[in-house]
Amino acid sequence: MARKTVIDQVLDVEGFLCPIPTIITSKVMQNMEKGKTLKIITKDITTKKSIPALCVNKGYKLLNVKEKDGFLYFIILK
């Protein structure tokens, strides 16, 4: 049985375009405690590459990426 991921914070950046969603995500993640999770909601298609790249560069773990009804959802573990 799969465990449900606990979301510690939600970041809705659906009204912003590149590079703003990734910049805001980076700043929010910097201020989060290690072991906490962030869910990002966006419509910016460029985040499909920039958010995973941010995770690799900063050492965060990308737990989930989902695309539904024109939205992208990312869950990141710090």
mmCIF file of the N, C-alpha and C atoms, coordinates in Angstrom:
data_MODEL
# 
_entry.id   MODEL 
# 
loop_
_atom_site.group_PDB 
_atom_site.id 
_atom_site.type_symbol 
_atom_site.label_atom_id 
_atom_site.label_alt_id 
_atom_site.label_comp_id 
_atom_site.label_asym_id 
_atom_site.label_entity_id 
_atom_site.label_seq_id 
_atom_site.pdbx_PDB_ins_code 
_atom_site.Cartn_x 
_atom_site.Cartn_y 
_atom_site.Cartn_z 
_atom_site.occupancy 
_atom_site.B_iso_or_equiv 
_atom_site.pdbx_formal_charge 
_atom_site.auth_seq_id 
_atom_site.auth_comp_id 
_atom_site.auth_asym_id 
_atom_site.auth_atom_id 
_atom_site.pdbx_PDB_model_num 
ATOM 1   N N  . MET A 1 1  ? 0.843  -1.177 0.000   1.00 0.00 ? 1  MET A N  1 
ATOM 2   C CA . MET A 1 1  ? 0.000  0.000  0.000   1.00 0.00 ? 1  MET A CA 1 
ATOM 3   C C  . MET A 1 1  ? 0.892  1.245  0.000   1.00 0.00 ? 1  MET A C  1 
ATOM 4   N N  . ALA A 1 2  ? 0.612  2.175  -0.909  1.00 0.00 ? 2  ALA A N  1 
ATOM 5   C CA . ALA A 1 2  ? 1.407  3.397  -1.025  1.00 0.00 ? 2  ALA A CA 1 
ATOM 6   C C  . ALA A 1 2  ? 1.061  4.368  0.100   1.00 0.00 ? 2  ALA A C  1 
ATOM 7   N N  . ARG A 1 3  ? 2.095  5.030  0.590   1.00 0.00 ? 3  ARG A N  1 
ATOM 8   C CA . ARG A 1 3  ? 1.891  6.050  1.623   1.00 0.00 ? 3  ARG A CA 1 
ATOM 9   C C  . ARG A 1 3  ? 1.540  7.367  0.972   1.00 0.00 ? 3  ARG A C  1 
ATOM 10  N N  . LYS A 1 4  ? 0.613  8.090  1.585   1.00 0.00 ? 4  LYS A N  1 
ATOM 11  C CA . LYS A 1 4  ? 0.242  9.402  1.081   1.00 0.00 ? 4  LYS A CA 1 
ATOM 12  C C  . LYS A 1 4  ? 1.276  10.420 1.561   1.00 0.00 ? 4  LYS A C  1 
ATOM 13  N N  . THR A 1 5  ? 1.736  11.250 0.644   1.00 0.00 ? 5  THR A N  1 
ATOM 14  C CA . THR A 1 5  ? 2.715  12.284 0.978   1.00 0.00 ? 5  THR A CA 1 
ATOM 15  C C  . THR A 1 5  ? 2.023  13.430 1.709   1.00 0.00 ? 5  THR A C  1 
ATOM 16  N N  . VAL A 1 6  ? 2.590  13.832 2.821   1.00 0.00 ? 6  VAL A N  1 
ATOM 17  C CA . VAL A 1 6  ? 2.080  14.979 3.569   1.00 0.00 ? 6  VAL A CA 1 
ATOM 18  C C  . VAL A 1 6  ? 2.632  16.247 2.933   1.00 0.00 ? 6  VAL A C  1 
ATOM 19  N N  . ILE A 1 7  ? 1.742  17.177 2.609   1.00 0.00 ? 7  ILE A N  1 
ATOM 20  C CA . ILE A 1 7  ? 2.145  18.454 2.021   1.00 0.00 ? 7  ILE A CA 1 
ATOM 21  C C  . ILE A 1 7  ? 2.225  19.487 3.139   1.00 0.00 ? 7  ILE A C  1 
ATOM 22  N N  . ASP A 1 8  ? 3.416  20.068 3.327   1.00 0.00 ? 8  ASP A N  1 
ATOM 23  C CA . ASP A 1 8  ? 3.602  21.051 4.391   1.00 0.00 ? 8  ASP A CA 1 
ATOM 24  C C  . ASP A 1 8  ? 3.228  22.468 3.958   1.00 0.00 ? 8  ASP A C  1 
ATOM 25  N N  . GLN A 1 9  ? 3.394  22.749 2.673   1.00 0.00 ? 9  GLN A N  1 
ATOM 26  C CA . GLN A 1 9  ? 3.090  24.087 2.171   1.00 0.00 ? 9  GLN A CA 1 
ATOM 27  C C  . GLN A 1 9  ? 2.683  23.994 0.707   1.00 0.00 ? 9  GLN A C  1 
ATOM 28  N N  . VAL A 1 10 ? 1.754  24.867 0.290   1.00 0.00 ? 10 VAL A N  1 
ATOM 29  C CA . VAL A 1 10 ? 1.308  24.918 -1.103  1.00 0.00 ? 10 VAL A CA 1 
ATOM 30  C C  . VAL A 1 10 ? 1.680  26.281 -1.671  1.00 0.00 ? 10 VAL A C  1 
ATOM 31  N N  . LEU A 1 11 ? 2.251  26.273 -2.863  1.00 0.00 ? 11 LEU A N  1 
ATOM 32  C CA . LEU A 1 11 ? 2.644  27.494 -3.552  1.00 0.00 ? 11 LEU A CA 1 
ATOM 33  C C  . LEU A 1 11 ? 1.891  27.554 -4.879  1.00 0.00 ? 11 LEU A C  1 
ATOM 34  N N  . ASP A 1 12 ? 0.971  28.504 -5.000  1.00 0.00 ? 12 ASP A N  1 
ATOM 35  C CA . ASP A 1 12 ? 0.181  28.676 -6.221  1.00 0.00 ? 12 ASP A CA 1 
ATOM 36  C C  . ASP A 1 12 ? 0.771  29.825 -7.026  1.00 0.00 ? 12 ASP A C  1 
ATOM 37  N N  . VAL A 1 13 ? 1.435  29.485 -8.127  1.00 0.00 ? 13 VAL A N  1 
ATOM 38  C CA . VAL A 1 13 ? 2.056  30.492 -8.996  1.00 0.00 ? 13 VAL A CA 1 
ATOM 39  C C  . VAL A 1 13 ? 1.461  30.430 -10.400 1.00 0.00 ? 13 VAL A C  1 
ATOM 40  N N  . GLU A 1 14 ? 0.186  30.061 -10.480 1.00 0.00 ? 14 GLU A N  1 
ATOM 41  C CA . GLU A 1 14 ? -0.439 29.852 -11.789 1.00 0.00 ? 14 GLU A CA 1 
ATOM 42  C C  . GLU A 1 14 ? -0.539 31.109 -12.634 1.00 0.00 ? 14 GLU A C  1 
ATOM 43  N N  . GLY A 1 15 ? -0.508 32.291 -12.049 1.00 0.00 ? 15 GLY A N  1 
ATOM 44  C CA . GLY A 1 15 ? -0.623 33.524 -12.813 1.00 0.00 ? 15 GLY A CA 1 
ATOM 45  C C  . GLY A 1 15 ? 0.704  34.072 -13.311 1.00 0.00 ? 15 GLY A C  1 
ATOM 46  N N  . PHE A 1 16 ? 1.795  33.369 -13.063 1.00 0.00 ? 16 PHE A N  1 
ATOM 47  C CA . PHE A 1 16 ? 3.128  33.860 -13.421 1.00 0.00 ? 16 PHE A CA 1 
ATOM 48  C C  . PHE A 1 16 ? 3.744  33.042 -14.548 1.00 0.00 ? 16 PHE A C  1 
ATOM 49  N N  . LEU A 1 17 ? 4.590  33.695 -15.337 1.00 0.00 ? 17 LEU A N  1 
ATOM 50  C CA . LEU A 1 17 ? 5.311  33.030 -16.421 1.00 0.00 ? 17 LEU A CA 1 
ATOM 51  C C  . LEU A 1 17 ? 6.809  33.023 -16.122 1.00 0.00 ? 17 LEU A C  1 
ATOM 52  N N  . CYS A 1 18 ? 7.526  32.181 -16.830 1.00 0.00 ? 18 CYS A N  1 
ATOM 53  C CA . CYS A 1 18 ? 8.965  32.005 -16.711 1.00 0.00 ? 18 CYS A CA 1 
ATOM 54  C C  . CYS A 1 18 ? 9.679  33.354 -16.680 1.00 0.00 ? 18 CYS A C  1 
ATOM 55  N N  . PRO A 1 19 ? 10.610 33.524 -15.784 1.00 0.00 ? 19 PRO A N  1 
ATOM 56  C CA . PRO A 1 19 ? 11.182 32.558 -14.836 1.00 0.00 ? 19 PRO A CA 1 
ATOM 57  C C  . PRO A 1 19 ? 10.595 32.689 -13.430 1.00 0.00 ? 19 PRO A C  1 
ATOM 58  N N  . ILE A 1 20 ? 9.548  33.482 -13.265 1.00 0.00 ? 20 ILE A N  1 
ATOM 59  C CA . ILE A 1 20 ? 9.019  33.812 -11.942 1.00 0.00 ? 20 ILE A CA 1 
ATOM 60  C C  . ILE A 1 20 ? 8.621  32.584 -11.106 1.00 0.00 ? 20 ILE A C  1 
ATOM 61  N N  . PRO A 1 21 ? 7.881  31.592 -11.655 1.00 0.00 ? 21 PRO A N  1 
ATOM 62  C CA . PRO A 1 21 ? 7.523  30.435 -10.806 1.00 0.00 ? 21 PRO A CA 1 
ATOM 63  C C  . PRO A 1 21 ? 8.731  29.717 -10.200 1.00 0.00 ? 21 PRO A C  1 
ATOM 64  N N  . THR A 1 22 ? 9.788  29.591 -10.985 1.00 0.00 ? 22 THR A N  1 
ATOM 65  C CA . THR A 1 22 ? 10.981 28.898 -10.490 1.00 0.00 ? 22 THR A CA 1 
ATOM 66  C C  . THR A 1 22 ? 11.716 29.750 -9.459  1.00 0.00 ? 22 THR A C  1 
ATOM 67  N N  . ILE A 1 23 ? 11.776 31.048 -9.676  1.00 0.00 ? 23 ILE A N  1 
ATOM 68  C CA . ILE A 1 23 ? 12.434 31.949 -8.718  1.00 0.00 ? 23 ILE A CA 1 
ATOM 69  C C  . ILE A 1 23 ? 11.691 31.935 -7.385  1.00 0.00 ? 23 ILE A C  1 
ATOM 70  N N  . ILE A 1 24 ? 10.364 32.037 -7.439  1.00 0.00 ? 24 ILE A N  1 
ATOM 71  C CA . ILE A 1 24 ? 9.565  32.022 -6.207  1.00 0.00 ? 24 ILE A CA 1 
ATOM 72  C C  . ILE A 1 24 ? 9.714  30.669 -5.503  1.00 0.00 ? 24 ILE A C  1 
ATOM 73  N N  . THR A 1 25 ? 9.680  29.590 -6.274  1.00 0.00 ? 25 THR A N  1 
ATOM 74  C CA . THR A 1 25 ? 9.855  28.247 -5.698  1.00 0.00 ? 25 THR A CA 1 
ATOM 75  C C  . THR A 1 25 ? 11.190 28.152 -4.980  1.00 0.00 ? 25 THR A C  1 
ATOM 76  N N  . SER A 1 26 ? 12.241 28.642 -5.599  1.00 0.00 ? 26 SER A N  1 
ATOM 77  C CA . SER A 1 26 ? 13.574 28.593 -5.000  1.00 0.00 ? 26 SER A CA 1 
ATOM 78  C C  . SER A 1 26 ? 13.609 29.343 -3.676  1.00 0.00 ? 26 SER A C  1 
ATOM 79  N N  . LYS A 1 27 ? 13.014 30.533 -3.644  1.00 0.00 ? 27 LYS A N  1 
ATOM 80  C CA . LYS A 1 27 ? 13.013 31.337 -2.410  1.00 0.00 ? 27 LYS A CA 1 
ATOM 81  C C  . LYS A 1 27 ? 12.202 30.664 -1.303  1.00 0.00 ? 27 LYS A C  1 
ATOM 82  N N  . VAL A 1 28 ? 11.058 30.094 -1.660  1.00 0.00 ? 28 VAL A N  1 
ATOM 83  C CA . VAL A 1 28 ? 10.230 29.411 -0.657  1.00 0.00 ? 28 VAL A CA 1 
ATOM 84  C C  . VAL A 1 28 ? 10.963 28.190 -0.113  1.00 0.00 ? 28 VAL A C  1 
ATOM 85  N N  . MET A 1 29 ? 11.587 27.411 -0.995  1.00 0.00 ? 29 MET A N  1 
ATOM 86  C CA . MET A 1 29 ? 12.315 26.215 -0.551  1.00 0.00 ? 29 MET A CA 1 
ATOM 87  C C  . MET A 1 29 ? 13.478 26.574 0.364   1.00 0.00 ? 29 MET A C  1 
ATOM 88  N N  . GLN A 1 30 ? 14.166 27.679 0.095   1.00 0.00 ? 30 GLN A N  1 
ATOM 89  C CA . GLN A 1 30 ? 15.284 28.109 0.936   1.00 0.00 ? 30 GLN A CA 1 
ATOM 90  C C  . GLN A 1 30 ? 14.822 28.337 2.376   1.00 0.00 ? 30 GLN A C  1 
ATOM 91  N N  . ASN A 1 31 ? 13.603 28.842 2.537   1.00 0.00 ? 31 ASN A N  1 
ATOM 92  C CA . ASN A 1 31 ? 13.091 29.177 3.864   1.00 0.00 ? 31 ASN A CA 1 
ATOM 93  C C  . ASN A 1 31 ? 12.394 28.009 4.572   1.00 0.00 ? 31 ASN A C  1 
ATOM 94  N N  . MET A 1 32 ? 12.257 26.895 3.889   1.00 0.00 ? 32 MET A N  1 
ATOM 95  C CA . MET A 1 32 ? 11.608 25.724 4.499   1.00 0.00 ? 32 MET A CA 1 
ATOM 96  C C  . MET A 1 32 ? 12.631 24.888 5.259   1.00 0.00 ? 32 MET A C  1 
ATOM 97  N N  . GLU A 1 33 ? 12.139 24.167 6.263   1.00 0.00 ? 33 GLU A N  1 
ATOM 98  C CA . GLU A 1 33 ? 13.000 23.263 7.022   1.00 0.00 ? 33 GLU A CA 1 
ATOM 99  C C  . GLU A 1 33 ? 13.269 21.999 6.213   1.00 0.00 ? 33 GLU A C  1 
ATOM 100 N N  . LYS A 1 34 ? 14.427 21.417 6.435   1.00 0.00 ? 34 LYS A N  1 
ATOM 101 C CA . LYS A 1 34 ? 14.772 20.149 5.798   1.00 0.00 ? 34 LYS A CA 1 
ATOM 102 C C  . LYS A 1 34 ? 13.749 19.089 6.202   1.00 0.00 ? 34 LYS A C  1 
ATOM 103 N N  . GLY A 1 35 ? 13.316 18.278 5.250   1.00 0.00 ? 35 GLY A N  1 
ATOM 104 C CA . GLY A 1 35 ? 12.337 17.237 5.526   1.00 0.00 ? 35 GLY A CA 1 
ATOM 105 C C  . GLY A 1 35 ? 10.895 17.663 5.257   1.00 0.00 ? 35 GLY A C  1 
ATOM 106 N N  . LYS A 1 36 ? 10.691 18.936 4.915   1.00 0.00 ? 36 LYS A N  1 
ATOM 107 C CA . LYS A 1 36 ? 9.350  19.455 4.624   1.00 0.00 ? 36 LYS A CA 1 
ATOM 108 C C  . LYS A 1 36 ? 9.070  19.372 3.124   1.00 0.00 ? 36 LYS A C  1 
ATOM 109 N N  . THR A 1 37 ? 7.781  19.324 2.773   1.00 0.00 ? 37 THR A N  1 
ATOM 110 C CA . THR A 1 37 ? 7.393  19.215 1.368   1.00 0.00 ? 37 THR A CA 1 
ATOM 111 C C  . THR A 1 37 ? 6.638  20.455 0.901   1.00 0.00 ? 37 THR A C  1 
ATOM 112 N N  . LEU A 1 38 ? 6.827  20.759 -0.378  1.00 0.00 ? 38 LEU A N  1 
ATOM 113 C CA . LEU A 1 38 ? 6.174  21.894 -1.015  1.00 0.00 ? 38 LEU A CA 1 
ATOM 114 C C  . LEU A 1 38 ? 5.437  21.401 -2.251  1.00 0.00 ? 38 LEU A C  1 
ATOM 115 N N  . LYS A 1 39 ? 4.170  21.792 -2.378  1.00 0.00 ? 39 LYS A N  1 
ATOM 116 C CA . LYS A 1 39 ? 3.399  21.509 -3.588  1.00 0.00 ? 39 LYS A CA 1 
ATOM 117 C C  . LYS A 1 39 ? 3.303  22.799 -4.386  1.00 0.00 ? 39 LYS A C  1 
ATOM 118 N N  . ILE A 1 40 ? 3.695  22.748 -5.650  1.00 0.00 ? 40 ILE A N  1 
ATOM 119 C CA . ILE A 1 40 ? 3.653  23.915 -6.525  1.00 0.00 ? 40 ILE A CA 1 
ATOM 120 C C  . ILE A 1 40 ? 2.562  23.701 -7.568  1.00 0.00 ? 40 ILE A C  1 
ATOM 121 N N  . ILE A 1 41 ? 1.756  24.748 -7.779  1.00 0.00 ? 41 ILE A N  1 
ATOM 122 C CA . ILE A 1 41 ? 0.696  24.722 -8.791  1.00 0.00 ? 41 ILE A CA 1 
ATOM 123 C C  . ILE A 1 41 ? 1.012  25.821 -9.795  1.00 0.00 ? 41 ILE A C  1 
ATOM 124 N N  . THR A 1 42 ? 1.102  25.457 -11.073 1.00 0.00 ? 42 THR A N  1 
ATOM 125 C CA . THR A 1 42 ? 1.441  26.423 -12.116 1.00 0.00 ? 42 THR A CA 1 
ATOM 126 C C  . THR A 1 42 ? 0.786  26.046 -13.436 1.00 0.00 ? 42 THR A C  1 
ATOM 127 N N  . LYS A 1 43 ? 0.726  27.010 -14.335 1.00 0.00 ? 43 LYS A N  1 
ATOM 128 C CA . LYS A 1 43 ? 0.283  26.763 -15.711 1.00 0.00 ? 43 LYS A CA 1 
ATOM 129 C C  . LYS A 1 43 ? 1.431  26.987 -16.688 1.00 0.00 ? 43 LYS A C  1 
ATOM 130 N N  . ASP A 1 44 ? 2.584  27.399 -16.178 1.00 0.00 ? 44 ASP A N  1 
ATOM 131 C CA . ASP A 1 44 ? 3.744  27.705 -17.019 1.00 0.00 ? 44 ASP A CA 1 
ATOM 132 C C  . ASP A 1 44 ? 4.442  26.423 -17.457 1.00 0.00 ? 44 ASP A C  1 
ATOM 133 N N  . ILE A 1 45 ? 4.330  26.104 -18.743 1.00 0.00 ? 45 ILE A N  1 
ATOM 134 C CA . ILE A 1 45 ? 4.869  24.857 -19.295 1.00 0.00 ? 45 ILE A CA 1 
ATOM 135 C C  . ILE A 1 45 ? 6.393  24.767 -19.166 1.00 0.00 ? 45 ILE A C  1 
ATOM 136 N N  . THR A 1 46 ? 7.074  25.922 -19.090 1.00 0.00 ? 46 THR A N  1 
ATOM 137 C CA . THR A 1 46 ? 8.541  25.880 -18.981 1.00 0.00 ? 46 THR A CA 1 
ATOM 138 C C  . THR A 1 46 ? 9.005  25.300 -17.653 1.00 0.00 ? 46 THR A C  1 
ATOM 139 N N  . THR A 1 47 ? 8.109  25.272 -16.663 1.00 0.00 ? 47 THR A N  1 
ATOM 140 C CA . THR A 1 47 ? 8.490  24.698 -15.364 1.00 0.00 ? 47 THR A CA 1 
ATOM 141 C C  . THR A 1 47 ? 8.702  23.192 -15.443 1.00 0.00 ? 47 THR A C  1 
ATOM 142 N N  . LYS A 1 48 ? 8.218  22.557 -16.525 1.00 0.00 ? 48 LYS A N  1 
ATOM 143 C CA . LYS A 1 48 ? 8.451  21.111 -16.696 1.00 0.00 ? 48 LYS A CA 1 
ATOM 144 C C  . LYS A 1 48 ? 9.943  20.799 -16.702 1.00 0.00 ? 48 LYS A C  1 
ATOM 145 N N  . LYS A 1 49 ? 10.747 21.765 -17.151 1.00 0.00 ? 49 LYS A N  1 
ATOM 146 C CA . LYS A 1 49 ? 12.202 21.585 -17.161 1.00 0.00 ? 49 LYS A CA 1 
ATOM 147 C C  . LYS A 1 49 ? 12.875 22.353 -16.027 1.00 0.00 ? 49 LYS A C  1 
ATOM 148 N N  . SER A 1 50 ? 12.380 23.558 -15.726 1.00 0.00 ? 50 SER A N  1 
ATOM 149 C CA . SER A 1 50 ? 13.088 24.405 -14.758 1.00 0.00 ? 50 SER A CA 1 
ATOM 150 C C  . SER A 1 50 ? 12.942 23.939 -13.306 1.00 0.00 ? 50 SER A C  1 
ATOM 151 N N  . ILE A 1 51 ? 11.772 23.413 -12.939 1.00 0.00 ? 51 ILE A N  1 
ATOM 152 C CA . ILE A 1 51 ? 11.597 22.931 -11.549 1.00 0.00 ? 51 ILE A CA 1 
ATOM 153 C C  . ILE A 1 51 ? 12.450 21.679 -11.298 1.00 0.00 ? 51 ILE A C  1 
ATOM 154 N N  . PRO A 1 52 ? 12.422 20.671 -12.184 1.00 0.00 ? 52 PRO A N  1 
ATOM 155 C CA . PRO A 1 52 ? 13.333 19.523 -11.967 1.00 0.00 ? 52 PRO A CA 1 
ATOM 156 C C  . PRO A 1 52 ? 14.806 19.939 -11.940 1.00 0.00 ? 52 PRO A C  1 
ATOM 157 N N  . ALA A 1 53 ? 15.179 20.909 -12.788 1.00 0.00 ? 53 ALA A N  1 
ATOM 158 C CA . ALA A 1 53 ? 16.570 21.390 -12.795 1.00 0.00 ? 53 ALA A CA 1 
ATOM 159 C C  . ALA A 1 53 ? 16.912 22.070 -11.467 1.00 0.00 ? 53 ALA A C  1 
ATOM 160 N N  . LEU A 1 54 ? 15.972 22.840 -10.930 1.00 0.00 ? 54 LEU A N  1 
ATOM 161 C CA . LEU A 1 54 ? 16.170 23.479 -9.620  1.00 0.00 ? 54 LEU A CA 1 
ATOM 162 C C  . LEU A 1 54 ? 16.425 22.413 -8.558  1.00 0.00 ? 54 LEU A C  1 
ATOM 163 N N  . CYS A 1 55 ? 15.634 21.356 -8.594  1.00 0.00 ? 55 CYS A N  1 
ATOM 164 C CA . CYS A 1 55 ? 15.790 20.270 -7.608  1.00 0.00 ? 55 CYS A CA 1 
ATOM 165 C C  . CYS A 1 55 ? 17.172 19.632 -7.691  1.00 0.00 ? 55 CYS A C  1 
ATOM 166 N N  . VAL A 1 56 ? 17.632 19.372 -8.907  1.00 0.00 ? 56 VAL A N  1 
ATOM 167 C CA . VAL A 1 56 ? 18.961 18.778 -9.092  1.00 0.00 ? 56 VAL A CA 1 
ATOM 168 C C  . VAL A 1 56 ? 20.039 19.732 -8.577  1.00 0.00 ? 56 VAL A C  1 
ATOM 169 N N  . ASN A 1 57 ? 19.929 21.008 -8.945  1.00 0.00 ? 57 ASN A N  1 
ATOM 170 C CA . ASN A 1 57 ? 20.947 21.994 -8.561  1.00 0.00 ? 57 ASN A CA 1 
ATOM 171 C C  . ASN A 1 57 ? 21.015 22.242 -7.062  1.00 0.00 ? 57 ASN A C  1 
ATOM 172 N N  . LYS A 1 58 ? 19.875 22.183 -6.374  1.00 0.00 ? 58 LYS A N  1 
ATOM 173 C CA . LYS A 1 58 ? 19.825 22.499 -4.951  1.00 0.00 ? 58 LYS A CA 1 
ATOM 174 C C  . LYS A 1 58 ? 19.800 21.269 -4.047  1.00 0.00 ? 58 LYS A C  1 
ATOM 175 N N  . GLY A 1 59 ? 19.699 20.076 -4.638  1.00 0.00 ? 59 GLY A N  1 
ATOM 176 C CA . GLY A 1 59 ? 19.688 18.856 -3.842  1.00 0.00 ? 59 GLY A CA 1 
ATOM 177 C C  . GLY A 1 59 ? 18.330 18.512 -3.251  1.00 0.00 ? 59 GLY A C  1 
ATOM 178 N N  . TYR A 1 60 ? 17.260 19.057 -3.827  1.00 0.00 ? 60 TYR A N  1 
ATOM 179 C CA . TYR A 1 60 ? 15.911 18.718 -3.373  1.00 0.00 ? 60 TYR A CA 1 
ATOM 180 C C  . TYR A 1 60 ? 15.446 17.461 -4.099  1.00 0.00 ? 60 TYR A C  1 
ATOM 181 N N  . LYS A 1 61 ? 14.478 16.773 -3.520  1.00 0.00 ? 61 LYS A N  1 
ATOM 182 C CA . LYS A 1 61 ? 13.956 15.556 -4.134  1.00 0.00 ? 61 LYS A CA 1 
ATOM 183 C C  . LYS A 1 61 ? 12.586 15.849 -4.754  1.00 0.00 ? 61 LYS A C  1 
ATOM 184 N N  . LEU A 1 62 ? 12.487 15.649 -6.063  1.00 0.00 ? 62 LEU A N  1 
ATOM 185 C CA . LEU A 1 62 ? 11.221 15.823 -6.768  1.00 0.00 ? 62 LEU A CA 1 
ATOM 186 C C  . LEU A 1 62 ? 10.416 14.543 -6.586  1.00 0.00 ? 62 LEU A C  1 
ATOM 187 N N  . LEU A 1 63 ? 9.361  14.624 -5.769  1.00 0.00 ? 63 LEU A N  1 
ATOM 188 C CA . LEU A 1 63 ? 8.580  13.434 -5.427  1.00 0.00 ? 63 LEU A CA 1 
ATOM 189 C C  . LEU A 1 63 ? 7.511  13.108 -6.457  1.00 0.00 ? 63 LEU A C  1 
ATOM 190 N N  . ASN A 1 64 ? 6.950  14.149 -7.089  1.00 0.00 ? 64 ASN A N  1 
ATOM 191 C CA . ASN A 1 64 ? 5.840  13.900 -8.005  1.00 0.00 ? 64 ASN A CA 1 
ATOM 192 C C  . ASN A 1 64 ? 5.680  15.074 -8.960  1.00 0.00 ? 64 ASN A C  1 
ATOM 193 N N  . VAL A 1 65 ? 5.318  14.745 -10.201 1.00 0.00 ? 65 VAL A N  1 
ATOM 194 C CA . VAL A 1 65 ? 4.946  15.744 -11.202 1.00 0.00 ? 65 VAL A CA 1 
ATOM 195 C C  . VAL A 1 65 ? 3.670  15.234 -11.848 1.00 0.00 ? 65 VAL A C  1 
ATOM 196 N N  . LYS A 1 66 ? 2.665  16.105 -11.909 1.00 0.00 ? 66 LYS A N  1 
ATOM 197 C CA . LYS A 1 66 ? 1.389  15.705 -12.504 1.00 0.00 ? 66 LYS A CA 1 
ATOM 198 C C  . LYS A 1 66 ? 0.889  16.848 -13.377 1.00 0.00 ? 66 LYS A C  1 
ATOM 199 N N  . GLU A 1 67 ? 0.322  16.481 -14.521 1.00 0.00 ? 67 GLU A N  1 
ATOM 200 C CA . GLU A 1 67 ? -0.260 17.462 -15.425 1.00 0.00 ? 67 GLU A CA 1 
ATOM 201 C C  . GLU A 1 67 ? -1.739 17.123 -15.573 1.00 0.00 ? 67 GLU A C  1 
ATOM 202 N N  . LYS A 1 68 ? -2.606 18.120 -15.309 1.00 0.00 ? 68 LYS A N  1 
ATOM 203 C CA . LYS A 1 68 ? -4.041 17.875 -15.393 1.00 0.00 ? 68 LYS A CA 1 
ATOM 204 C C  . LYS A 1 68 ? -4.775 19.181 -15.695 1.00 0.00 ? 68 LYS A C  1 
ATOM 205 N N  . ASP A 1 69 ? -5.621 19.149 -16.703 1.00 0.00 ? 69 ASP A N  1 
ATOM 206 C CA . ASP A 1 69 ? -6.471 20.292 -17.063 1.00 0.00 ? 69 ASP A CA 1 
ATOM 207 C C  . ASP A 1 69 ? -5.696 21.591 -17.255 1.00 0.00 ? 69 ASP A C  1 
ATOM 208 N N  . GLY A 1 70 ? -4.528 21.500 -17.870 1.00 0.00 ? 70 GLY A N  1 
ATOM 209 C CA . GLY A 1 70 ? -3.725 22.688 -18.142 1.00 0.00 ? 70 GLY A CA 1 
ATOM 210 C C  . GLY A 1 70 ? -2.862 23.151 -16.981 1.00 0.00 ? 70 GLY A C  1 
ATOM 211 N N  . PHE A 1 71 ? -2.926 22.450 -15.870 1.00 0.00 ? 71 PHE A N  1 
ATOM 212 C CA . PHE A 1 71 ? -2.113 22.785 -14.697 1.00 0.00 ? 71 PHE A CA 1 
ATOM 213 C C  . PHE A 1 71 ? -0.983 21.778 -14.556 1.00 0.00 ? 71 PHE A C  1 
ATOM 214 N N  . LEU A 1 72 ? 0.122  22.234 -13.976 1.00 0.00 ? 72 LEU A N  1 
ATOM 215 C CA . LEU A 1 72 ? 1.211  21.367 -13.582 1.00 0.00 ? 72 LEU A CA 1 
ATOM 216 C C  . LEU A 1 72 ? 1.313  21.394 -12.066 1.00 0.00 ? 72 LEU A C  1 
ATOM 217 N N  . TYR A 1 73 ? 1.511  20.228 -11.490 1.00 0.00 ? 73 TYR A N  1 
ATOM 218 C CA . TYR A 1 73 ? 1.633  20.093 -10.030 1.00 0.00 ? 73 TYR A CA 1 
ATOM 219 C C  . TYR A 1 73 ? 2.959  19.398 -9.734  1.00 0.00 ? 73 TYR A C  1 
ATOM 220 N N  . PHE A 1 74 ? 3.741  20.000 -8.886  1.00 0.00 ? 74 PHE A N  1 
ATOM 221 C CA . PHE A 1 74 ? 5.013  19.426 -8.461  1.00 0.00 ? 74 PHE A CA 1 
ATOM 222 C C  . PHE A 1 74 ? 4.987  19.268 -6.947  1.00 0.00 ? 74 PHE A C  1 
ATOM 223 N N  . ILE A 1 75 ? 5.573  18.174 -6.464  1.00 0.00 ? 75 ILE A N  1 
ATOM 224 C CA . ILE A 1 75 ? 5.777  18.012 -5.023  1.00 0.00 ? 75 ILE A CA 1 
ATOM 225 C C  . ILE A 1 75 ? 7.267  17.807 -4.816  1.00 0.00 ? 75 ILE A C  1 
ATOM 226 N N  . ILE A 1 76 ? 7.837  18.686 -3.994  1.00 0.00 ? 76 ILE A N  1 
ATOM 227 C CA . ILE A 1 76 ? 9.271  18.688 -3.737  1.00 0.00 ? 76 ILE A CA 1 
ATOM 228 C C  . ILE A 1 76 ? 9.545  18.478 -2.254  1.00 0.00 ? 76 ILE A C  1 
ATOM 229 N N  . LEU A 1 77 ? 10.528 17.651 -1.959  1.00 0.00 ? 77 LEU A N  1 
ATOM 230 C CA . LEU A 1 77 ? 10.991 17.423 -0.586  1.00 0.00 ? 77 LEU A CA 1 
ATOM 231 C C  . LEU A 1 77 ? 12.325 18.112 -0.408  1.00 0.00 ? 77 LEU A C  1 
ATOM 232 N N  . LYS A 1 78 ? 12.408 18.927 0.640   1.00 0.00 ? 78 LYS A N  1 
ATOM 233 C CA . LYS A 1 78 ? 13.687 19.594 0.919   1.00 0.00 ? 78 LYS A CA 1 
ATOM 234 C C  . LYS A 1 78 ? 14.566 18.669 1.744   1.00 0.00 ? 78 LYS A C  1 
# 
